[in-house]
Amino acid sequence: MTDKTPYPVDFIVPVDDEERNRGLAALGIFFIKSLLLFPHIFLLAFFAIAVQVIVWIGYWYILLTGGKPFWVENIEIVFLAWSSRATAWFTSLTDVYPTFGTNTQHPAQVSVVEAPEPQDKLLALLGILFIRSIMAIPHWFILFWLTIGTLFVTWWGYIVILVTGSLPLWLHSYLMGYHRWYVRVWSWVAALTDEYPPFSLQR
């Protein structure tokens, strides 16, 4: 991968004036903001179970035909975009409450360049055998620790917003980069792309 060929999966929340709602920040400090996300968390938990089955079906399609039908890829992307909007709101990347399902107008967006066909049948077979997930363990290990740190950083961000009324640009960049990394790893495991994700917070 070079600068001329960016990774085919990206997560972006445009940088605005970074002003944030102090009331939402106060709710975050006292963990009430998490409760406001409960409808999304509840539905996404069930959706995640269904998506795992869809991903496995997608592996079989790739193994047999070299590509996935639109409906398989669409379900995967809807799940990824929906969960990303919820994360963006929770981490104060945006104050726009996440919508359910699809929404191309929300500030937080996931972009996925369709994988060229035929896709790698060997990787699909490794997915069926759950080896593809094992190959992503180095990423999941790092992301596990980053997630713990990000929870603390997010809570600290609530305090900063409450005091200053804005989210620092460097914090915006970090939070966006953290979730971008997660989105790319998940996309690779789900065969939305066959290009192994970079170990990076950058675009």
N, C-alpha and C positions, 0 to 999 in steps of 0.2 A: 504494500500500500504506500502510495506517495502522495504528495500534496495535490497532484493533479487528479488523483483518483481517491476521493474521500470515501470513508466507510459508508456502505449503502444504507445504514440505519442511523438515525439521529434523533435527538430530543432537544427541543429548543423552547425557551420562554423568552420572548424579546425583552430587552432591557428598556424599561420605561423611565420615568423620573424616580423610580424606586420608593416613592411615598407609599406607606402602608397604613392600614387601619389600626389604630391603637387599641380599639375595642377588641378586635380579633386577636391581637397580640396578648392582651390580658387574658382572654379565654384560653389561649394556648398555654400560658404560664400555669394556669390552674387546671390544665388537662381537659377543659370543657370543649375545646376545639376538636379533640379526638372523638368526643361523644357526638358532635355534630356530623361527623363523617360516618357514623354507624350505619345508616342506610346503604351507603356505598360499600362499606366493608362487608356487610352481611351479604349483599347481592354478589359482590366480586368473589367472595369465598366460594359460593356455589358455582359461579361462572368459571372460576379457576379449575374446579374439578372437571367440568365439562370440556374445558379447553385442553386439559391434559389428554383426554381421549381423542379430541380433534387433532392434536399434534401427532399422536401415534398413528391415526388414520392417514395423515399427511405423509408420514414416512413411507407407508405402504404404497401410496399413489406415486411417490417419487421413485421408489424401487421398481415399480411395475411399468410406469409410463415416462419417467424422467421429469415429471412436473406435478404440481398440485392444482386441483380445480380452484376456481375463484372463491367459492364459498368457504373452503377450508382456510385459505389465506385471509379472507375478509374477517372471519370470526377471530382469528389470532390477533389481527391488527386492532380490531374493535376492543378486545380485552386489554391489549397493551396500551392503547390510547386512553381508555377509560381509567385504568389504574394509574396512569401517568398524570392525568388531570387531578386525581385525588391526592397524589403525592405532592404535586406542585402547590396545591392549596394548603396542605398540611404544613409544608416547609416554608410557606410565605413567599414562594416564587411569584405568586399572584394572589390577589384578594378575591378573584372571581371564583365563586363556588363552583365545584365541578358538576358537570351535567352527566346524566345517565346515558349510557350507550355511546352514540357518535355525536360529534360536534366539531365541525371544521372552523368554527368562529372563536372557540375558546383560546386564550393566549398560550396555553401549554399544548404543544403539538408534537406528535411523533411522525417522522417521515421514514418511509421504507421504499427503497428502490427495488422494484420487482426483480427477483433473482433470475438470471438468464437460464434458459432451458437448453439442453437437459441439465438438471441439477445432479449433483454427485450421488450416485446410487450407493456407493460404499458408505458415505456418511449417513444416508438414509437407513441402510442396514444396521449401522452402529447405533442409530437412534432407536430402531426397533428392539435391539438387544440391550438398550439402556447404557451402552458404552459411551455414546455421545455426551450424555449428562456427566459421566465420570470424567471425560476429557475437559469439561468446564470447571472441574473442582478447583484448580488454581485460582480462577476468577471468583468463584463462590467463597473461597476461603478469605480472599482479600476483601470482598464485598461484605462479608459477615462482620469483620472488624470495622470497616468503613460505616456500616449501618449503625453500629453501636455509637461510634463517634458522631455520626450525622444526627442522631437523636439528641445528643447533648448540644451540638452546634445549633440545631433548630430551636431548642429551648432557649439557648443563649440569644439567638436571633430575636425571639419574642421580646426579651428584655430590652435589647437594643432598639427595637421598633417602638416599644412602649415609651422609652426615654427620648428617642430622637425623631420618631415618626417616619423613619425610612430604613430600608434594608441596604447595608453596605454593598457596593458593587462586587467586591471580592467574595463576599458571602453568597451573593447571587450566582456568581460563576462557579463556586465550589459545589453548591447544592445542585445546580443544573448539570455539572460534570459528573457528580456522583450518580444521579439518576440516568444520565446518558450511558454510563458504563453498564449499569444494570440492564437497561433496555437492550443494549447491544448483545450482552451475554444471553439474555432470554431469547432474543430473536434468533441467535445462532443455534441454540438448543432446539428451538421450535422450527428450524429449517426455513426461516424467512430469508436467510442468506446462508451461503456455504463458506463465506469468508470469516475465518476465525477472528474473534474480536481482539482489538488491541488492549493492552494493559495501560489504560490512559483515561484521564478525566477530560481530555481535550477533544475537540471536534476532529 
